[in-house]
Structures are given as C-alpha cells and as structure tokens.
Amino acid sequence: MRRIVFLAVAFGVLLSLTGGAFAEAKFHIGICTGTVSQSEDDLRGAEKMIAEYGSVADGGMIQHLTYPDNFMQEMETTISQIVGLADDPLMKAIIVNQAIPGTTEAFRRVKEKRPDILCFAGEAHEDPGVIEAAADLVINADNIARGYLIIAAAKKMGATDFVHISFPRHMSYELLSRRRNIMEEACKDLGLKFHFETAPDPTSDVGVAGAQQFILEKVPAWIGEYGKGTAFFCTNDAHTEPLLKRIAESGGYFVEADLPSPLMGYPGALGIDLSAEHGDFPAILKKVEQAVIDKGGKGRMGTWAYSYGYTNSAGLAEFARRILAGEAKLESFEDLIACFEKYTPGAAWNGSYYVDLNTGVTKKNHILVYQDTYVFGTGYLHMTEVDVPEKYFSVR
C-alpha cells in the first residue's frame, strides 16, 4: 500500500480583496456542512472560506448551507438542498463535509443536471464503492491505520483497557466497523483489554441532548468497572463533549476524537472561552492545553493540533478553487495536500489511497489521511512515524 508522509508548512493566505471589498467571483463553490451542535468544526471551515473569498450573497465565491441535525429522517431535504446549489449557473464545485447518507444520491442528481460541477465528499459516511461512483473526490480519516495507531497511542499514554463507544448506524459503515475490529485485534496484540459499549444515536428520538446525558451518566460507571487506566473512544461528535467532561473529572484516557480537533468537545467540556482565539489554532491549542492541565488531565488527553473537520471544509474548497482557476489538477495528490497544508502549518500527516478490500484495487479518487496525535502536557506522540503492521489492512 502506498503511504505518503508529509510535513505541513505555512502558506500565505491569498485574499480576493479589492479596495476593501471582494471582487466579483467568476465562479461559485458550494459548501454543505452540519450545524454547530453536530459538527461545529466543519461549519467553521466553511466560514473561514467565506472570510477568505467572500459570500455569494456579497458577490464573493462561497455559498454555505447546513443540513438538518436529524439528517437521517430528513434525507430528502438534505438531498434537495445540495442539488439546489446546481441551479446557480456560476456554481462549479460542491463540497459536502461531512458527506452524510444521501450525499451519493445528491451528487448523482447534480451530475445529471450539471456534469461540469466538481463534487467532493469530505469524511464520507456511505460505503466507499457507493460514494466513489458519484464523487470526483472522496476524503476520509484513515480509519484503517488509526484502528491500530489509536491503540498504540493509548498504550504509550499508559492505558490498560480500551472502551469503544458507538451505535448500530455507525457500525453499519464499512470504514467505522473495520476500524472497530482492527482496534479489538490491536488490543489483543498490544496487551490491552478491549470493551465495546453502545450509546444512543444522537439522530434518534432521544436527540443530541438525550445521547449526551447517557454518556454523562455512564462514563463514571464504566471507569468504576474497567478502572482509571481505561482509554475511551466514541464514534460520534455529539458524544465527545460529555465523554471528555467525565474523563477530566473521573480519570481515564482519551487519545483523540473520531474527527479530532482541539475544538472537538474540549471547550464545552472544560468551560473554555475561545472567542479571542477564533480561527487561530496554535493559540486555541495552547489555551485548551492549559485548561486540560489545570483539570489534572496532563498526559491523559489528546487531539490533533488542527481540526480535521475544519481542514476538510477549507482544504477541499481551496482545492476546488485552485482546480477551477487552473492552479491545480484534480488527479494530483500533491496539489490536494498543499491545500490541506495551507490550513495546518507545522503539523505532520500521513496518508494513503483507499484500497478495496475485496478487489485489491487502489482508488485514486478516494484518499485516507491522518495527523499526528498531540497529548496535552506531553506533546506529539510521532504516530505518523509508526509503521502499521500489514496484517491490519486485511482485517474486515
């Protein structure tokens, strides 16, 4: 399997400003994200692009919309929203991040109306073979490699047990279920005890509030049952904040979120005001780190230094912009990574093309990425330098 390691470097931000106002855009880019309650980082990445290139409403380049929190029940609404972007004659690219169920159908309908529109799926939820057939580019966190690396990181941090928290909808996704099975296998190999716990789906009738309350009530019991040497991992963003809150209070470890970021759960869990640091990830990391240390979480709680969700929204939109402006090529891995690097100065990454487990075919329009793990009070674990044993790439 091809594996690519790269170190992000700072890039100057190119602003489309003329005399204090955005120049009239020659083309438009649509970005569809979740709401603040479900995926705040994804939304903030879209806002970054509006700040950089302007909103369509003001003559700029970016058109941003959000899909409903209960997107599983309102799938047709979501599909219609995405397809509606193609009614704009200047629309030339659509990014959906996260690419929730329904994105494939939306992209199919977009392509029927406007085959010239680039369709990018950030953190795709649908089966790889399905979304790959409709999207020009698919991005996922490298859940295959991370299935091993998160366990290896937990062991480095001192954990003895590992609890994986999820629910049936997420376990129906190929990459998430494979990662769960890889984690269990890695625990056996690395000497940790693996435990699987089920929590309510935030898109179900209990909603986000009910799902979060469940986590708040159960984590202390789980720590009591499995011990303070337990590392916890959950597959849903909404579960992350209450999980972090209880780990900070009661003990245990947290390697990184499903979609890692210093903004993912930490501000709400620890009561951190980051209004002054808005958009400045080095400053955000520093402030969150101090709060974690103050709560006694030094060496026990980690993240990615830069938000994955934020970078996906911004990086994929920038990649689309460069392609449309003739500054990048769709098939160039290096051009894509340069766009991610623009928003993550100094962070180490590793990545690979997705390989179909059944056919062995490498999919050049589907790329898996991950960033090094940063542990508060300790620093980077250099997980991007760790070789993942080949056996884990064949775990189903």
C-alpha positions as CSV (number, residue, x, y, z in Angstrom):
1,M,0.0,0.0,0.0
2,R,1.3,3.4,-1.0
3,R,1.9,5.6,2.1
4,I,2.8,9.2,2.0
5,V,4.2,11.2,4.8
6,F,4.3,15.0,4.6
7,L,5.0,17.9,6.9
8,A,2.7,20.9,6.6
9,V,4.3,24.3,6.2
10,A,2.8,27.7,6.4
11,F,1.4,29.3,3.3
12,G,0.4,32.9,2.9
13,V,-3.3,33.4,2.7
14,L,-4.5,34.7,-0.7
15,L,-7.3,37.1,-0.3
16,S,-9.6,38.2,-3.1
17,L,-10.0,41.7,-1.9
18,T,-10.1,44.8,-4.0
19,G,-10.4,48.2,-2.2
20,G,-11.8,46.6,0.9
21,A,-14.5,44.6,-0.9
22,F,-14.5,41.2,-2.6
23,A,-14.0,41.1,-6.3
24,E,-17.0,39.7,-8.3
25,A,-16.4,36.0,-8.4
26,K,-16.0,34.3,-11.8
27,F,-17.3,31.0,-10.3
28,H,-19.0,29.8,-7.2
29,I,-18.2,27.0,-4.7
30,G,-20.9,25.5,-2.5
31,I,-20.0,24.0,0.9
32,C,-22.6,22.0,2.8
33,T,-21.8,21.1,6.4
34,G,-23.6,20.1,9.6
35,T,-24.7,22.6,12.2
36,V,-22.8,23.9,15.2
37,S,-24.4,21.3,17.5
38,Q,-23.4,18.3,15.4
39,S,-20.2,19.3,13.6
40,E,-19.0,22.8,14.6
41,D,-15.5,22.4,13.1
42,D,-16.9,21.6,9.7
43,L,-19.0,24.7,9.7
44,R,-16.1,26.9,10.9
45,G,-14.1,25.7,8.0
46,A,-16.8,27.0,5.6
47,E,-16.9,30.3,7.5
48,K,-13.1,30.5,7.0
49,M,-13.6,30.3,3.3
50,I,-16.3,32.9,3.3
51,A,-13.9,35.2,5.2
52,E,-11.2,34.5,2.7
53,Y,-13.2,34.5,-0.6
54,G,-16.5,36.2,0.2
55,S,-20.1,35.0,0.3
56,V,-22.1,34.6,-2.9
57,A,-24.6,37.0,-1.4
58,D,-22.0,39.7,-1.4
59,G,-20.6,39.0,-4.8
60,G,-18.0,36.5,-3.5
61,M,-17.2,32.9,-4.2
62,I,-18.7,30.8,-1.4
63,Q,-22.2,29.6,-0.9
64,H,-22.6,27.8,2.5
65,L,-25.6,25.8,3.7
66,T,-26.2,23.4,6.6
67,Y,-28.1,20.1,6.6
68,P,-30.5,19.2,9.4
69,D,-29.3,17.6,12.7
70,N,-31.8,14.8,12.1
71,F,-30.5,14.2,8.6
72,M,-31.4,10.5,8.6
73,Q,-35.1,11.4,9.0
74,E,-34.8,14.4,6.6
75,M,-32.6,12.8,3.9
76,E,-34.7,14.1,1.0
77,T,-34.5,17.6,2.4
78,T,-30.7,17.3,2.6
79,I,-30.5,15.9,-1.0
80,S,-32.7,18.7,-2.3
81,Q,-30.6,21.4,-0.6
82,I,-27.4,20.0,-2.2
83,V,-28.9,19.6,-5.6
84,G,-30.4,23.1,-5.4
85,L,-26.8,24.5,-5.5
86,A,-26.6,23.4,-9.1
87,D,-29.3,25.8,-10.1
88,D,-26.7,28.6,-9.8
89,P,-25.2,28.9,-13.3
90,L,-21.9,30.0,-11.7
91,M,-21.7,27.0,-9.4
92,K,-18.7,24.9,-10.4
93,A,-17.9,22.8,-7.3
94,I,-19.9,21.4,-4.3
95,I,-18.2,20.1,-1.1
96,V,-20.2,18.2,1.4
97,N,-18.5,17.8,4.7
98,Q,-19.3,15.5,6.4
99,A,-20.7,13.6,3.5
100,I,-23.7,12.0,5.3
101,P,-26.0,9.4,3.9
102,G,-27.8,10.9,0.9
103,T,-24.7,12.6,-0.5
104,T,-24.3,10.0,-3.2
105,E,-27.8,10.5,-4.5
106,A,-27.4,14.3,-4.3
107,F,-24.2,14.1,-6.3
108,R,-25.9,11.8,-8.9
109,R,-28.6,14.3,-9.4
110,V,-26.2,17.2,-9.5
111,K,-24.2,15.4,-12.2
112,E,-27.4,14.7,-14.2
113,K,-28.2,18.5,-14.2
114,R,-24.6,19.8,-14.4
115,P,-21.9,17.3,-15.2
116,D,-19.4,20.2,-15.1
117,I,-19.7,20.6,-11.4
118,L,-16.9,19.1,-9.2
119,C,-18.4,17.0,-6.4
120,F,-16.1,16.5,-3.3
121,A,-17.1,14.3,-0.3
122,G,-15.4,15.2,3.0
123,E,-15.4,12.4,5.6
124,A,-17.9,10.2,3.6
125,H,-20.4,8.1,5.7
126,E,-21.6,5.9,2.8
127,D,-19.9,2.8,1.6
128,P,-16.7,3.5,-0.3
129,G,-17.8,1.8,-3.5
130,V,-21.1,3.8,-3.5
131,I,-19.8,7.3,-2.9
132,E,-16.7,6.8,-5.1
133,A,-19.0,6.2,-8.1
134,A,-20.7,9.6,-7.7
135,A,-17.9,11.8,-6.3
136,D,-14.9,13.3,-8.1
137,L,-13.0,13.1,-4.8
138,V,-13.7,11.3,-1.5
139,I,-11.7,12.1,1.7
140,N,-11.8,10.0,4.9
141,A,-9.8,9.9,8.0
142,D,-7.5,6.9,7.7
143,N,-9.6,4.7,10.0
144,I,-7.7,1.6,8.9
145,A,-4.3,2.9,10.0
146,R,-5.9,4.7,13.0
147,G,-7.5,1.5,14.2
148,Y,-4.0,0.3,15.1
149,L,-2.4,3.7,15.9
150,I,-5.0,4.8,18.4
151,I,-4.5,1.7,20.4
152,A,-0.7,2.0,20.1
153,A,-1.0,5.6,21.3
154,A,-3.2,4.6,24.2
155,K,-0.6,2.1,25.3
156,K,2.1,4.8,25.0
157,M,0.0,7.0,27.2
158,G,-0.3,4.3,29.9
159,A,-3.7,2.7,29.3
160,T,-4.5,-0.8,30.2
161,D,-8.1,-1.0,28.8
162,F,-9.9,0.4,25.8
163,V,-13.6,1.2,25.5
164,H,-15.1,1.7,22.1
165,I,-18.5,3.5,22.2
166,S,-20.8,3.5,19.2
167,F,-24.3,2.6,17.9
168,P,-25.7,0.4,15.1
169,R,-25.9,3.2,12.4
170,H,-22.2,3.9,12.6
171,M,-21.3,0.3,12.9
172,S,-23.1,-0.2,9.5
173,Y,-20.4,2.0,7.9
174,E,-17.6,-0.1,6.4
175,L,-14.7,2.0,7.5
176,L,-16.0,2.5,11.0
177,S,-16.8,-1.2,11.6
178,R,-13.4,-2.2,10.2
179,R,-11.7,0.3,12.5
180,R,-13.6,-1.1,15.5
181,N,-12.4,-4.7,14.5
182,I,-8.9,-3.5,14.0
183,M,-8.9,-1.9,17.4
184,E,-10.0,-5.1,19.0
185,E,-7.3,-7.0,17.2
186,A,-4.7,-4.4,18.1
187,C,-5.7,-4.6,21.8
188,K,-5.0,-8.3,21.7
189,D,-1.6,-7.8,20.1
190,L,-0.5,-4.9,22.3
191,G,-1.8,-6.2,25.6
192,L,-4.9,-4.0,26.3
193,K,-8.4,-5.3,27.2
194,F,-11.0,-4.3,24.7
195,H,-14.6,-3.4,25.6
196,F,-17.5,-2.4,23.3
197,E,-20.3,-0.2,24.7
198,T,-23.4,1.0,22.9
199,A,-24.8,4.5,23.3
200,P,-27.9,6.2,21.8
201,D,-27.6,7.6,18.3
202,P,-28.0,11.4,18.5
203,T,-30.1,11.3,15.3
204,S,-32.6,9.0,17.0
205,D,-35.7,10.1,19.0
206,V,-33.6,10.9,22.1
207,G,-31.8,13.6,20.1
208,V,-28.4,15.1,20.9
209,A,-29.4,16.1,24.5
210,G,-30.5,12.6,25.4
211,A,-27.4,11.0,23.9
212,Q,-25.2,13.3,25.8
213,Q,-27.0,12.7,29.0
214,F,-26.5,9.0,28.6
215,I,-22.7,9.5,28.3
216,L,-22.6,11.8,31.3
217,E,-24.3,9.1,33.4
218,K,-22.5,6.0,32.1
219,V,-18.8,7.1,32.0
220,P,-18.3,7.2,35.8
221,A,-19.8,3.7,35.9
222,W,-17.6,2.4,33.1
223,I,-14.5,3.9,34.9
224,G,-15.6,2.1,38.1
225,E,-16.0,-1.2,36.2
226,Y,-12.9,-1.1,34.0
227,G,-10.6,1.1,36.0
228,K,-8.9,4.5,35.7
229,G,-6.4,3.0,33.3
230,T,-9.1,2.9,30.6
231,A,-8.9,4.8,27.4
232,F,-12.2,5.8,25.8
233,F,-13.1,6.4,22.2
234,C,-16.5,7.3,20.7
235,T,-17.6,7.4,17.0
236,N,-19.9,10.4,17.3
237,D,-19.1,14.1,17.7
238,A,-22.0,14.8,20.0
239,H,-20.8,12.1,22.4
240,T,-17.4,13.7,22.6
241,E,-18.0,16.6,24.9
242,P,-19.7,14.7,27.8
243,L,-17.1,12.0,27.5
244,L,-14.3,14.5,27.9
245,K,-16.0,16.2,30.8
246,R,-16.3,12.9,32.7
247,I,-12.8,11.8,31.9
248,A,-11.4,15.1,33.2
249,E,-13.4,14.6,36.4
250,S,-13.2,10.9,37.0
251,G,-9.9,9.7,35.3
252,G,-9.2,7.6,32.3
253,Y,-7.6,8.4,29.0
254,F,-8.7,10.0,25.7
255,V,-6.3,9.6,22.8
256,E,-8.2,11.6,20.2
257,A,-11.7,12.1,18.8
258,D,-13.2,10.3,15.9
259,L,-12.7,13.5,13.9
260,P,-10.0,15.1,16.0
261,S,-9.6,18.8,16.9
262,P,-8.8,20.9,20.0
263,L,-12.3,22.4,19.4
264,M,-14.0,19.0,19.4
265,G,-15.6,18.7,22.8
266,Y,-12.9,20.4,24.9
267,P,-14.3,23.9,25.1
268,G,-17.7,22.8,26.3
269,A,-16.4,20.0,28.5
270,L,-13.9,22.3,30.3
271,G,-15.7,25.6,30.1
272,I,-13.1,27.3,27.9
273,D,-13.8,30.7,26.2
274,L,-12.0,30.8,22.9
275,S,-13.7,33.8,21.4
276,A,-10.4,35.8,21.5
277,E,-8.6,32.9,19.7
278,H,-11.2,32.4,17.0
279,G,-9.5,30.7,13.9
280,D,-6.0,30.7,15.5
281,F,-5.3,27.0,16.0
282,P,-1.9,27.4,17.7
283,A,-3.5,29.8,20.2
284,I,-6.5,27.6,20.6
285,L,-4.3,24.5,21.3
286,K,-2.3,26.5,23.9
287,K,-5.4,27.6,25.7
288,V,-7.1,24.2,25.7
289,E,-3.8,22.6,26.8
290,Q,-3.6,24.8,29.8
291,A,-7.2,24.1,30.7
292,V,-6.6,20.3,30.4
293,I,-3.5,20.6,32.7
294,D,-5.5,22.7,35.2
295,K,-8.1,19.9,35.4
296,G,-5.5,17.3,36.0
297,G,-5.6,15.8,32.5
298,K,-1.9,16.2,31.7
299,G,-0.6,13.2,29.7
300,R,-4.1,11.7,29.7
301,M,-6.0,13.6,27.0
302,G,-5.1,14.2,23.3
303,T,-6.2,15.5,20.0
304,W,-4.9,16.6,16.6
305,A,-3.4,20.0,16.8
306,Y,-5.5,21.2,13.9
307,S,-9.1,20.3,13.3
308,Y,-9.7,17.6,10.7
309,G,-13.3,18.8,10.1
310,Y,-12.2,22.4,9.7
311,T,-9.4,21.5,7.4
312,N,-11.6,19.3,5.2
313,S,-14.1,22.1,4.6
314,A,-11.4,24.7,4.0
315,G,-8.9,22.4,2.2
316,L,-11.3,20.8,-0.2
317,A,-12.8,24.2,-1.1
318,E,-9.4,25.6,-1.7
319,F,-8.5,22.5,-3.8
320,A,-11.7,23.1,-5.9
321,R,-10.8,26.8,-6.3
322,R,-7.3,26.0,-7.5
323,I,-8.5,23.4,-10.0
324,L,-11.1,25.8,-11.4
325,A,-8.5,28.6,-11.5
326,G,-6.1,26.3,-13.4
327,E,-3.6,26.3,-10.4
328,A,-4.1,22.6,-9.5
329,K,-5.0,19.2,-11.1
330,L,-7.8,17.0,-9.8
331,E,-5.6,13.9,-10.1
332,S,-2.7,15.4,-8.2
333,F,-2.2,14.1,-4.6
334,E,0.4,16.7,-4.0
335,D,-1.8,19.5,-5.1
336,L,-4.5,18.3,-2.7
337,I,-2.1,18.0,0.2
338,A,-0.8,21.6,-0.5
339,C,-4.3,22.8,0.1
340,F,-4.5,20.9,3.4
341,E,-1.1,22.2,4.4
342,K,-2.3,25.8,3.9
343,Y,-4.5,25.4,6.9
344,T,-2.3,23.2,9.2
345,P,1.2,24.8,9.4
346,G,3.7,22.7,11.2
347,A,1.5,19.5,11.6
348,A,2.8,16.1,10.5
349,W,0.4,14.0,8.4
350,N,0.4,10.5,6.8
351,G,-1.9,9.4,4.1
352,S,-2.7,6.7,1.5
353,Y,-5.1,5.9,-1.3
354,Y,-8.0,3.7,-0.3
355,V,-7.7,0.1,-1.4
356,D,-10.8,-2.0,-1.9
357,L,-10.5,-5.0,0.5
358,N,-12.4,-7.3,-1.9
359,T,-10.8,-6.5,-5.2
360,G,-7.4,-5.1,-4.2
361,V,-8.0,-2.1,-6.5
362,T,-6.4,1.2,-5.4
363,K,-9.0,4.0,-5.7
364,K,-7.3,7.2,-6.9
365,N,-10.3,9.3,-6.2
366,H,-10.5,8.2,-2.5
367,I,-7.8,9.4,-0.1
368,L,-7.4,8.5,3.6
369,V,-5.5,10.9,5.8
370,Y,-4.4,11.3,9.4
371,Q,-2.5,13.8,11.5
372,D,-0.1,13.1,14.4
373,T,-1.6,12.8,17.9
374,Y,-0.9,15.6,20.3
375,V,-1.1,14.9,24.0
376,F,-1.8,17.8,26.2
377,G,1.1,18.5,28.6
378,T,3.3,16.0,26.7
379,G,3.4,17.0,23.0
380,Y,3.3,15.0,19.8
381,L,3.5,11.2,20.0
382,H,5.0,10.9,16.5
383,M,2.4,8.4,15.5
384,T,2.8,9.4,11.8
385,E,6.3,7.8,12.0
386,V,4.9,4.4,13.3
387,D,4.7,1.6,10.7
388,V,1.3,-0.1,10.9
389,P,1.7,-3.9,10.5
390,E,0.4,-5.0,7.2
391,K,-1.9,-7.6,8.8
392,Y,-4.3,-4.8,10.0
393,F,-5.1,-3.7,6.4
394,S,-6.8,-7.0,5.7
395,V,-8.9,-7.1,8.9
396,R,-12.6,-7.0,7.9
